[in-house]
C-alpha cells in the first residue's frame, strides 16, 4: 500500500465496551464517547494508520477481529473491530455511506491484508 494512512468520514460510528469481562468505563468516558462519536449525528473523522485507528479524539490500538464488508442491498461499507484505548477495551462499528464507499472498502481491505494478514474473525 503506497500510503499507509487512510482518512475518510464515517456517517455512523458506534463504540461499546467489549468484552464484558474488561474494566468498566467511567461516566466521563462514556459521556465523551457518546457526545463525540456514538450519539453524534455529524460525520466522524476516521484515520487508519498501520496499527492504530483514530476516531475523532480517540486513538484505538491493539486491533483484532477486524471485519470489513459491503452488506447486501446497501450502498455502504462497514468495518467492525475490537481494540483498546488507554487501559479500556472496546468494540467499534463504523459505517461509511458516502459515494466513495467502494474505494474506502478497497483501501481498508488492502490495509488489513498488509498489516493484519493473520487476523481471524473467529
WOBEL-V213908 format. One record per run of one state. SS is the DSSP state (H for helix, E for strand, C for the rest). FROM is the first residue (numbers start at 1). LEN is the number of residues. If there is no record, write none. Layout:
ss=SS from=FROM len=LEN
ss=SS from=FROM len=LEN
This chain:
ss=C from=1 len=5
ss=E from=6 len=5
ss=C from=11 len=1
ss=E from=12 len=5
ss=C from=17 len=10
ss=H from=27 len=12
ss=C from=39 len=5
ss=E from=44 len=5
ss=C from=49 len=4
ss=E from=53 len=3
ss=C from=56 len=2
ss=E from=58 len=12
ss=C from=70 len=7
ss=E from=77 len=9
ss=C from=86 len=2
ss=E from=88 len=9
ss=C from=97 len=4
ss=H from=101 len=15
ss=C from=116 len=7
